[in-house]
Amino acid sequence: MRTPTRRLAAAALALVATLALGACSRADEGSSSAPAGDAGATAPELRLGYFPNVTHAPAIVAVEDGLYTKELGATTLTTQNFNAGGEAVNALLGGSLDATFIGSGPAINAFAKSNGEAVRLIAGAVGEGAQLVVKPEITSPEQLKGRTIATPQKGNTQDIALKKWLPENGLAAGEGPDAVTIANLDNPRTFDAFRSGDVDGGWLPEPWSSRLVLDAGATVLVDEKTLWPDGKFPTTVVIVRTEFLKQYPGTVTALLRAHLAAIDEINSDPARAKTLVNQGLKKLTGNELPGPVIDRAFSNISIGPDPIASTFPQLAQDSVTAGITKEPTNLAGFADLTLLNAELAAAGKPPVDAAGLDKPGGTG
């Protein structure tokens, strides 16, 4: 018969073994070695990135309507703005940013650059809303030869889309009369360059495609939604540093709660949402969008928390096709939608599907 002392020792050994097994399991998933916080652990500060684009409308609305402040409580919100995903990735991986709204291509790149360690996909935000707009005399892909087309940044979501589309249409990126020159320009510079004739078009996110069409006379050669099944693809998603997610799940939950509230506000009252987005854009850029531009931009996007995870293996392959990466990124463990789905369940809404990207050895 065991003595109480021996039983306690055996129980202690079993507990240690269980904890060790759990630690190994987490390590095997490629997650951060940072100690996990309790479910309600909150950070003193949340450093959040987003872009002054209509495709980042949920972030802009949440800032302008005080939704982050309401949900974060004692946590201080510090925001940073970027022109394109590469800049946000560098800030995130450099530790000067905790979470960011970002394009799908740079989100994958951040995961790849850190060997699957540093970031996790925690929500979707905006789908669609990207177009190849060109001078009116360009009416076919063939007529792009010898022309210059702009994208926001090398390796960003629209840059990858263009570089994938070109060879599919018998075109090559490069210099010369038989190639298409790609110019990587900030969106405002693309607008000015198009009006001055220095570029012939751009593969751009909203509202910049709408600005070129309505304010500069461009026409649409390709609406990217026509290239995807059911016309759906993720343009903007939310990613967070893995270490921050593990240490401060309470803060990430608050971020997601504000995010969902912003999505609900946008979809229930688009007119007010447009006012808030314009208000935010004026603060960030000094300019508001004309009514027809913001109306067109909003008509080209869908807003919701689903990151459409099933598209990410194709997006990873597109980066290879575009010459951004040498091989498709293994996306196993990329998504962690646990907190998002908990918030959706609490609101009586259906969960979103991680499409296997939340599992070691999953799709990818």
Secondary structure, DSSP 8 states (H G I E B T S, - for coil): ---HHHHHHHHHHHHHHHHHHHHHHHHHTT---S----TT---SEEEEEE-SSGGGHHHHHHHHTTHHHHHHTTSEEEEEE-SSHHHHHHHHHTTS-SEEEEEHHHHHHHHHHTTT-SEEEEEEEEEE-EEEEE-TT--SGGGGTT-EEEESSTTSHHHHHHHHHHHHTT--BSSSTTSBEEEE--HHHHHHHHHHTS-SEEEEETTHHHHHHHHH--EEEEEGGGGSGGG--EEEEEEEEHHHHHH-HHHHHHHHHHHHHHHHHHHH-HHHHHHHHHHHHHHHHS----HHHHHHHHHTEEE-S---GGGHHHHHHHHHHTTS-SS----TT-B--HHHHHHHHHTT------TTTTSTT---
